[in-house]
Amino acid sequence: MILIWGSTWAVIKVGLRGLPPFTGVALRFSIASAALLALAPVFGVKLGRGRTERRLWWANAFFTFIVPYSVLYWAEQWVPSGLCAVIFSTFPLLTAIAAHFVLPAERLTFRSIAGILVGFAGIAVIFSADFQALGGSHVARAAAILLLSPLFAALGNVTVKRWGGDLHPLSTAAVPMAITAVATGAAALLTESGLHVTWNTSSVLSILYLGLIGSAFPFTLYFWLLRHQSATNLSMINYATPILALIVGSLFMGEAFTPRILVGSALVLVGVAVAVGGGRQMKERRAMAEEPSP
């Protein structure tokens, strides 16, 4: 999952060369949802059997897919793909904060709070950089708006953990993706109908890769893992993906990063490691304390 999602940031950038943002999101999740819905009867998954499941579809679509990916695709028109991944790596920190209020088993500790503060100090360092070196003030503005993406994704993460524990991961992924495809497709018709769309090998391959490899498979696996792992610990996947995204962006996309961007990125990643590591150690100590004495 880290290898896949570490590469998708650059692939999104490639796709945006030929496709407008909402169009790209709609096509990505149309392909992903179609593949997963086709697999549902193969695995005997019956969809929409309860009110909670149907409500979770809409909540997950809005928080996990519609808002985060619409904002992300829009911002990545200007923000380098590696920097997008670093900004999104605040997702574990935001998940830890949201989990504290929604998930009783995932309360914040002093170490978690310290890690959150370090991570957001990294964000402050990033936004104190000279964005002229990255393309101008509009890059800074887009990067700031991009923070909405991990915020809403964090809310979606804890929502699925809190109320979707009994749902099959195909249900949790497939139908919200289909809702996302319809919503962003409608947005594309309203706002992008006059924009030029380029259908070439790179744009087609990027959509197929993002739909099948970057969405259908890893999100189903992610929601399955979320049934067995804490929301905060599983979100730590986004601790490692920026490293790969920065490497891919630098080597293959020609993306430049200032020293302050790199320092801020390091602080974000350290903050995530401290915050999530602290929560994991606390749970291990609780588990050991609850074990019966020999």
C-alpha positions, 0 to 999 in steps of 0.5 A: 500500500505504501509503494502504491500510494507513494507513486500515485501523487506523481501519476495524478500530476501526469493525468492532470496534463490532459484531464481537468481535476473533477473529470480526473476524479470522476473517471478514477472512481468510476473505474474503481467502483465498477471493478469492485461492484463487479466483484461483490457478487463473486464474493457473495457480498450483499449491499445495503442491507441495513440503515447504518450501512447506507448512511455510512456510504454517504458519510464515507463518500463525502469525508474520504473521497469527494472532498479530499480528492476534489481538493487534492486534484485541484491543488496539484495543478500547481503544488508539486506532487511530493509536497502534496504528499508531505502536506497530506502526511498530516493525516495521521496527526489529524486522525489522532485528534479526531479519534480522541473524541470519537473512539474511546480506545484511542485517547490522546497521550502526552507523547501524542500531543507532543508529536502533533505539535512537532508535526504542525511546527513542520507545516509552519516551517513549510509555509514559511518557505519561499514559494517563489522557488516552487512557482509563486504565491498561488502555490502557497495558497493552493498548498494551504487549501490542500490541508482540507484534504487530510482533515476530511480524510481523517474524519472519514477514517474515524467514522468508518472505524466507529460505525463500519466495523461489521461491514464488508470492505467491498461495501465500505469502498465500492459504493462510496466510490460510485457516489464520488464518481457521480458527484464529481462527474456532475461537478465536471459537467457544471464547471469543466464542460468547456475545458480541453480534454486530451486523450493520449497514452499517458492520460489513459494509463494514468486513469487506469492505474489510479482507478485499479491499482491506486484505488480499487485494490488498496482502499479495499485492503485498507478498510479490511485492515481498519477492522483489525487495527486502530484508526491512528496506527493504520493512518501511519501508512501516510508517514512513509508515503511522502518519502517515496513521493518526494523521490519519485517527484524529484527523479521523474517529475523534475520537482524542486524543493527548497531546504526549508521545505525539506526541514519542514517535511522532516518535522512533519514525519518525526511528529507523526512517528512520535504521536503514533508511536506513543499511542501504540506503546500505551496500548501495549502497556495496557494489554500487558497490564490486563493479562492475568498473572501466572 
